Amino acid sequence: MVKLMDGTKLAVEIRENVRRDVQNLCKTGIEVGLALLLAGDNSASCSYFNATVKISKSVGINVFEYKLPTDVSLNEILNIVSSINADERINGLLVLFPLPKRINPRRVVNAIVPDKDVDGLGSVSVGRLSAEESMFQLFGKEFAGSQHIVQKTADFSICTSQSFLPCTPFGVIRLLEYYGVDIVGKNAVVIGKSLAVGKPLSMMLLAKEATVSVCHKSTANLKDYLINADIVCSATGMPGLITGDMIKEGAIVVDIGINVQQNGKIIGDIDFNSVAKKASLITPVPGGVGPVTIATLLENTVRSAKSNALLNNPLLLH
């Protein structure tokens, strides 16, 4: 019988750790701040914006909201990003996508200083992932000994080589491991090659020793790839793309797609009812990867605050 991978359970655990870290920082006079930048009125982005604001405040993170009209110019956005980069109160910046069509998203993301790129989508962060320089976060502190200098304080460890993994794909890895999935040696298919999800997720799965195929809109005979996959991860925004006849018995299926229907209902890429009859593990939408993504974003923001605190006051190490 299929088992749901409930992201809410994992997210609650991550948020509780974040809450404790925020409280510990506050005891030393350090506040944690997260900026959210939304341009336009995309329904999915607005929903994510509001959810992130609510959850951030619930764990004690100060939220700086930037809601911009659809006709905002690139120059206006870049000026706001520049001001956020210089604002010591803000430890991280999340830009909500999609931006208005005339705005080049890479110009905006790459304008964020790496220390505040808590969503891990800037060229520096993605480059460090490609070069396997983000293993500290992916594999945990025990891996960091030979490749990073780890500085311990009373309640936390900081990697001085600061970078952040993209939150959504890292959330997928965390969810799989939370439910006991051994990624090593598995045949994994990632559907979608976006820089936000597909590409970094494929690199993380490779780092975890899976054999990875990346499919996309030009892939011929998608079923031929899926039918032999142990792990299927889809992030296309195409509802009903994957049906039960396309996967093998016992497959592990992660639905990362978000599609807001006219009636307001949110669905994923997968035809849940038919796929659930064959899968061993499957994520619901909503309630699967989404909550873990937000929790990971908050965790990254606290990591940034800790690192900044140590740079400004090395005596915190004593």
PyMOL commands that set and color helices and strands:
alter all, ss='L'
color gray80, all
select helices_A, chain A and resi 7-27+43-58+74-86+105-109+114-116+123-130+135-139+141-146+167-178+198-207+222-226+244-246+272-276+289-312+314-317
alter helices_A, ss='H'
color red, helices_A
select strands_A, chain A and resi 3-4+33-39+62-68+92-95+150-152+157-159+187-191+211-215+231-234+252-255+259-260+266-267+281-282
alter strands_A, ss='S'
color yellow, strands_A
deselect
rebuild
show_as cartoon
